[in-house]
Amino acid sequence: MTRDAYLRFFEEGYITKHQFFEFGLKETISADITKAQAEWESLKHRINSNEQVFIRAFGKNSKESHLYQSFYKKVLGNENVLIDKNNNTEPTKLIRSLTGYTKTKTSKFDMVQNYQISHVFGRTKNVFAFTAPWNLVYLPKLLDPFTGHEAKGSMVDEFTQLFQKQIFNKFESMIADFNQLMSNDEFNDNITEYFERLANAETINIDEFGKLKKSVTEGFSQIVL
């Protein structure tokens, strides 16, 4: 029998699981839909026009990030994919402009406290997703036990499903567009050919090759709930 600390907390009767989940969903702050659409179109344009775009670092201490930069150079023809300074600088700037809220004091935006920035669908090495407006929210820190990487259990799965579904429904057309990009035959053929060439190259070891291929496979998958 599994002893679940979250379940035991709710069994004490302070607040029901349903009430807690309802609070988390209601208090999640996502982008204005009109601003999000404009930013999504801008992001795609920058990627396809070899302009500056960002991803999260790859590998221990960011040491293998260059592998992704080479990948983007060959597969998308973009030589200006940069690694985010602290893995959250660009998303922080973006969500501030899309929501009108900031975690740091400024006269331009309203303050939020005890919120954290969350990538709803992950895929932070995917240049189409790391700064995608539909992938970023302010999430109450109280919800971290149900969304953090170390969280496990049926209630974590239940909240994650509700959380992702809420964002998916709001930004469905943009996420459908992302899925279409990820399933594009020419794009996937380019990825396959890239890894075939890389497998025969002497510039990468077996471990690095395996990690990169696994990461790309996961990060460039369609979002299906």
Secondary structure by P-SEA (a helix, b strand, c coil): ccccaaaaaaaaccccaaaaaaaaaaacccccaaaaaaaaaaaaaaaaaccbbbbccccccccaaaaaaaaaacccccccccccccccaaaaaaaaaaccccccccccbbbbccbbbbcccccccccccccccccccccccccccccccccccaaaaaaaaaaaaaaaaaaaaaaaaaaaaaacaaaaaaaaaaaaaaaacccccaaaaaaaaaaaaaaaccccc
